[in-house]
Amino acid sequence: MKSFIEVSPESHFPIQNLPYGIFSTADNATHRIGVAIGNLILDLSVISNLFNGPLLKTQQQVFQQTTLNRLMSLGNEAWKEARSTLQTLLSESNSALRDDQKLRSKAFVPQSSAAMHLPADIGDYTDFYSSIEHATNVGTMFRGKDNALMPNWKYLPVGYHGRASSVVVSGTPIHRPNGQTRPKDDEPPVFGPCRLMDFELEMAFFVGPGNTMGEPINIKDAHKHIFGMVLMNDWSARDIQKWEYVPLGPFLAKNMGTTISPWVVTMEALAPFTVDNYVQDPQPFPYLKHEDKYTYDIKLEVGIKADGSDHVGTVCQSNFRNMYWTMKQQLAHHTITGCNTRPGDLLASGTISGPTEDSYGSMLELSWRGSKTVDIGNGATRKFLQDGDEVVITGYCRGDDFRVGFGQCTGKVLPALSLK
């Protein structure tokens, strides 16, 4: 499959991908739905009338919206129809867009001239803790190797409700938070800027159609409720978290900001890259059990760029296939109580760490709680993030001669704000 739009083999956005995002331009501040193809954005508000399939011909207004929530709510059959229409319109053999220069001039926007925005109105955000390597590493640091995993960890996808209001799009800077910490265990806490600022390499998925309160989502149908995925950096203030997390878990250590990539890669685009699910022992309860593959070979990388430097030093290379709990299991568990979800809800993986030291998905692990330094290139090292550091997360799946990728998820650490 090829497009009439020229796409580099190294591009994250070939015709096999076609992720959705929300963008605006200098000459048109209206937020609108776009699809990435090569270095361009196809403005769906301009071509909404071309979605003439049986499911979308009466739903063309969804492509005129300022967020993806309405499109997410339509369900996976409508999503498949939209994808098929887009691939047809962008194929090298279809003349509808290819040969209409007037329409092309209106419909395509260079990515370099667009501003990207949050893909959806995020009503709720939940963060899981689903990487066994990460959970084992953190547990080993704080409880010892013999008690690394809590007794519940292999029985259920552990998670907590995060702060949706501070989820921001890639490129948004994050201030180092102020808070209470306890640097010395035998002395009272102190107040001031976080000293142990960290990134967390994560991925997240957007919920499509929700469920009625009181009616859990059956794991056999969970895929019908998952629209697509984004990269995520769930920033973490480790010293604030250490002092506050007993007994209710993360609070201020997480709510200063969570960064996601602007492009939502659909599950249809990711389908060719499924791999075997992590072997789970013990067997999960029936409500969490599924035999179909729902784990993906997504290559992930984290780099740090020091303030004033052009060099991005790679500190982590991991893969989404390292996840113990699948997205279907996370969603089924989330709703087993009857909790209702809604289109645009965001559910995150938790830190994605692999089995080797260079695949650990946080500075906490890479520096092993600050006991060693991490090389970020050009002679610079880190134990935790410094002011001015920019964290750059990328991710993609590799096809035979193309990539299906997510672009970048970036954010720069700014100094803590002075209290008035």
Long-range contacts (C-beta under 8 A, 24 or more apart in sequence): 1-87, 1-91, 2-91, 2-92, 3-37, 3-38, 3-90, 3-91, 3-92, 4-90, 4-91, 4-92, 4-94, 4-97, 4-98, 5-37, 5-38, 5-40, 5-90, 5-108, 6-38, 7-37, 7-38, 7-402, 8-38, 9-401, 9-402, 9-403, 10-403, 11-38, 11-39, 11-402, 11-403, 11-405, 12-36, 12-263, 12-396, 12-403, 12-404, 12-405, 12-406, 12-407, 13-37, 13-38, 13-263, 13-405, 13-407, 14-38, 14-402, 14-403, 14-404, 15-87, 15-90, 15-91, 16-269, 16-272, 16-399, 16-402, 16-404, 17-265, 17-269, 17-403, 17-404, 17-405, 18-83, 18-86, 18-87, 18-90, 18-266, 18-269, 19-228, 19-263, 19-264, 19-265, 19-266, 19-269, 19-406, 20-68, 20-71, 20-119, 20-228, 20-263, 20-264, 20-266, 21-116, 21-119, 21-262, 21-263, 21-264, 22-66, 22-67, 22-68, 22-116, 22-117, 22-118, 22-119, 22-120, 22-262, 23-109, 23-114, 23-115, 23-116, 23-117, 23-262, 24-114, 24-115, 24-117, 25-109, 25-113, 25-114, 25-115, 26-113, 30-66, 31-66, 31-67, 31-117, 32-64, 32-66, 33-63, 33-65, 33-68, 33-71, 34-109, 34-114, 35-86, 36-111, 36-263, 36-407, 37-90, 39-110, 39-111, 39-112, 40-108, 40-109, 40-110, 40-111, 41-108, 41-109, 41-110, 41-111, 41-114, 42-86, 42-90, 42-107, 42-108, 43-106, 43-107, 43-108, 43-109, 46-103, 46-106, 46-107, 47-89, 47-97, 47-103, 47-107, 50-85, 50-89, 50-96, 51-81, 51-82, 51-85, 52-85, 53-81, 53-82, 53-84, 53-85, 54-81, 55-81, 56-81, 56-82, 56-85, 67-118, 67-119, 67-120, 67-121, 67-344, 68-119, 68-120, 68-206, 68-227, 68-264, 68-344, 69-120, 69-121, 69-343, 69-344, 70-343, 72-120, 72-206, 72-207, 72-208, 72-209, 72-227, 72-343, 72-344, 73-208, 73-209, 73-210, 73-343, 74-208, 74-209, 75-208, 75-209, 75-224, 76-208, 76-223, 76-224, 76-267, 79-208, 79-227, 79-266, 79-268, 80-268, 83-266, 83-268, 83-269, 116-169, 116-170, 116-171, 116-262, 117-169, 117-262, 118-167, 118-168, 118-169, 118-260, 118-262, 119-206, 119-230, 119-260, 119-262, 119-263, 119-264, 120-206, 120-343, 120-344, 120-346, 121-344, 122-164, 122-167, 122-344, 122-345, 122-346, 123-164, 123-342, 123-344, 123-345, 124-161, 124-164, 124-341, 124-342, 124-345, 124-346, 125-161, 125-162, 125-163, 125-164, 125-167, 125-258, 125-345, 125-346, 125-347, 125-348, 126-159, 126-160, 126-161, 126-162, 126-334, 126-345, 126-346, 126-347, 126-348, 127-159, 127-160, 127-162, 127-202, 127-234, 127-250, 127-254, 127-348, 127-350, 128-157, 128-158, 128-159, 128-325, 128-330, 128-347, 128-348, 128-349, 128-350, 129-153, 129-157, 129-158, 129-159, 129-350, 129-351, 130-157, 130-158, 130-323, 130-324, 130-325, 130-330, 130-349, 130-350, 131-322, 131-323, 131-324, 131-349, 131-350, 131-351, 131-352, 131-353, 131-361, 132-278, 132-322, 132-324, 133-322, 133-353, 133-354, 133-355, 133-359, 133-360, 134-350, 134-351, 134-352, 134-353, 134-360, 134-361, 134-362, 134-365, 137-353, 137-360, 137-365, 138-364, 138-365, 141-364, 141-368, 141-369, 154-280, 154-281, 154-282, 154-324, 155-282, 155-284, 155-285, 156-288, 156-333, 157-288, 157-325, 157-329, 157-330, 157-333, 159-330, 159-333, 159-334, 159-350, 160-249, 160-250, 162-234, 162-254, 162-255, 162-258, 162-348, 163-254, 163-255, 163-258, 164-346, 166-255, 166-256, 166-257, 166-258, 167-258, 167-259, 167-260, 167-346, 168-257, 168-258, 168-259, 168-260, 168-411, 169-259, 169-260, 169-262, 170-231, 170-259, 170-260, 170-261, 170-262, 170-407, 170-408, 170-409, 170-410, 170-411, 171-410, 171-411, 172-257, 172-259, 172-411, 173-411, 173-412, 173-413, 173-414, 174-235, 174-256, 174-257, 174-259, 174-411, 174-412, 174-413, 174-414, 175-256, 175-257, 175-413, 175-414, 175-415, 175-416, 175-417, 176-237, 176-387, 176-413, 176-414, 176-415, 176-416, 177-237, 177-240, 177-252, 177-253, 177-256, 177-416, 178-416, 178-417, 178-419, 179-237, 179-240, 179-244, 179-252, 179-253, 180-240, 180-243, 180-244, 181-239, 181-240, 181-242, 181-243, 182-239, 182-242, 182-243, 183-239, 189-243, 192-416, 193-415, 193-416, 194-237, 194-238, 194-239, 194-240, 194-416, 195-239, 195-384, 196-237, 196-238, 196-239, 196-364, 196-370, 196-384, 197-235, 197-236, 197-237, 197-238, 197-384, 197-385, 197-386, 197-413, 198-235, 198-236, 198-237, 198-238, 198-362, 198-363, 198-364, 198-384, 198-385, 199-233, 199-235, 199-236, 199-302, 199-362, 199-363, 199-385, 199-391, 199-393, 200-232, 200-233, 200-234, 200-235, 200-236, 200-350, 200-351, 200-361, 200-362, 201-233, 201-300, 201-302, 201-316, 201-318, 201-351, 201-352, 201-353, 201-361, 201-362, 201-393, 202-231, 202-232, 202-233, 202-234, 202-348, 202-349, 202-350, 202-351, 202-352, 202-361, 203-229, 203-230, 203-231, 203-232, 203-298, 203-300, 203-320, 203-348, 203-349, 203-352, 203-395, 204-229, 204-230, 204-232, 204-260, 204-346, 204-347, 204-348, 204-349, 205-229, 205-230, 205-327, 205-346, 205-347, 206-230, 206-264, 206-343, 206-344, 206-345, 206-346, 207-331, 207-341, 207-342, 207-343, 207-344, 207-345, 207-346, 207-347, 208-343, 209-343, 210-340, 210-341, 210-342, 210-343, 210-345, 211-335, 211-340, 211-341, 212-340, 213-338, 213-339, 213-340, 214-338, 214-340, 215-338, 216-287, 216-332, 216-335, 216-336, 216-337, 216-338, 217-331, 217-332, 217-335, 217-341, 218-332, 219-287, 219-288, 219-289, 219-290, 219-328, 219-329, 219-332, 220-290, 222-290, 222-327, 222-328, 222-329, 222-331, 222-332, 223-267, 223-292, 223-294, 223-328, 225-331, 225-341, 226-267, 226-327, 226-328, 226-331, 227-264, 227-266, 227-267, 227-343, 228-264, 228-265, 228-266, 228-267, 228-269, 228-270, 229-264, 229-265, 229-267, 229-270, 229-406, 230-260, 230-261, 230-262, 230-263, 230-264, 230-265, 230-406, 230-409, 231-260, 231-261, 231-300, 231-393, 231-394, 231-395, 231-406, 231-407, 231-408, 231-409, 232-258, 232-259, 232-260, 232-261, 232-348, 232-349, 232-393, 232-409, 233-258, 233-259, 233-391, 233-393, 233-409, 233-411, 234-258, 234-348, 234-351, 235-259, 235-411, 236-362, 236-364, 238-364, 238-384, 257-411, 258-348, 259-409, 259-410, 259-411, 260-346, 260-409, 261-393, 261-406, 261-407, 261-408, 261-409, 262-407, 263-406, 263-407, 265-404, 265-405, 265-406, 269-404, 270-296, 270-298, 270-397, 270-404, 272-397, 272-399, 272-404, 273-297, 273-298, 273-397, 273-404, 275-321, 277-326, 278-322, 278-323, 278-324, 278-325, 278-326, 280-324, 284-329, 287-332, 287-333, 287-336, 288-329, 288-332, 288-333, 290-326, 290-328, 290-329, 294-326, 294-327, 294-328, 295-320, 295-321, 295-323, 295-326, 296-320, 296-321, 296-397, 297-321, 297-397, 297-398, 298-395, 298-396, 298-397, 299-395, 299-396, 299-397, 299-398, 300-352, 300-361, 300-393, 300-394, 300-395, 301-393, 301-394, 301-395, 302-361, 302-391, 302-392, 302-393, 303-376, 303-391, 303-392, 303-393, 303-394, 304-376, 304-382, 304-385, 304-389, 304-390, 304-391, 304-392, 305-389, 305-390, 305-392, 306-376, 306-378, 306-380, 306-386, 306-388, 306-389, 307-386, 307-387, 307-388, 307-389, 307-390, 308-388, 309-378, 309-380, 311-377, 311-378, 312-377, 312-390, 312-392, 313-375, 313-376, 313-377, 313-378, 313-380, 315-363, 315-366, 315-374, 315-375, 315-376, 315-382, 316-358, 316-359, 316-360, 316-361, 316-366, 317-354, 317-358, 317-359, 318-352, 318-353, 318-354, 318-359, 318-360, 318-361, 319-352, 319-354, 319-359, 320-349, 320-352, 320-395, 322-352, 322-353, 322-354, 322-355, 322-359, 323-349, 323-352, 385-413, 386-413, 387-413, 387-414, 387-415, 388-412, 388-413, 388-414, 389-413
